[in-house]
């Protein structure tokens, strides 16, 4: 699967010729991503996840040679899947990035700096496990570079590489103790009773994220039909070096971009 992705990116790199045309109006877009070849690895198991469709929304505001760009996936899920050990679990995830971009003279290259945010929550269905939910929020600086191989009035072709090399966050684990002794409410004759107690533990996480996207845009009047391929590799670990989470996502997408004025 990864060989096919990189072959597609190489084909995009060899296609088209640069042309100095820049969009000068704010725009908004929506893409539908089909998540293929998705693999998830946690500190305990590794498994392949089901194919799902994921919407992604974006907005771009140009300011002469600068541009403000933001993109995000709303909370998706929980998506159920096997955990690789005979049990079921489900994950809910959202993703957002925001950055300021600068188009270099010649309008072929663009660089950016901003931030990336990843939220996730995983719910476990393990009858004899104490952990029934884990959630995390991880954020860090994002650096990007883009090259335009074609930028005309009718079509655009570009390759964008984003990197968040040092992300930080917390994983919060919810522990359930089904046989712990605690007092009922209201207190009845001062006699303790068996009940279910919930507790949580925070574990610091370190993470990195690589985001590669090849995009072809075809303009029809004021609208742009865009399509291509995206690859995201997210890897998180605890501060002691133990693996926390890893996601490898291969996503063909198609979407529409429209001006806001």
C-alpha positions, 0 to 999 in steps of 0.5 A: 500500500505504501509503495502505491502511495509514494508512486502516486506522489512521484507521478504528481511531482513529474506532472505540469509546469509552474505558473505564477497565479495566486488566488486572492480571495478567501475560500472554504472547502470540504473534502471527503477522505476515504481512510484505507490501509489504516493500522493502529498500534497501542501499548498492548496490541496492534490491529487493522481498522475498518475503512471509513469516510471522514469529512475534512473542512478547511478555510484559507484567507490570503493576505498578499504573499501571506495566507492563514490556513486552517483545516480540521476533522470534526469528532468522528466515531466512536468506530468499533473494531477488534483489538487484536486480542479477541475483544472489541473497542471503539475510538473517537478522534478529531484532528485540527491544524492552523498555520500562517503560510508565505509564498516565496517569490516566483509563487512556486514554493510556499512555507508555513508554521503553525500548530497541530492538535489531535484529540482521541478517546478509546472505549474498551469492552474487556470484561476482566480489564480495569481500564475502560476508557483512555483519552488524550489531547496532544498538540505541537508546532507544525512546519510545512512546505509546498511546491506547485507544479502547476498553478494556472487559471484552470488547474493547480497541482501541488505537493504539501509536506507537513511535520509536527516533530515535537508534540506534547500531551496527556493520556487520561486513563479511567480505571474501574474497580468492580469489587472495591468496597465503598459507602452507598449513598445515602448511608444506610446504618453505616454498613459499607457495600460493594460498588463500582468505583472510578478513578483516573490517572494522567500519563504524559505523552510525546508524539510526532506527526508526518502529513503528506498530501498530493492535490490536483485542483480543476476549476469550474467557474468560481468553484474548484474540484480537488482530489488526490491522496494523503498520508498521515503517520502519527506516533505517540509514546510515554515519557519512559519510551513505551509506545502509547499510540500509532496510526498510519492512514492512507486517504484518497480524497475528493472535495470542493473549494469555493470563494467566500466573496 
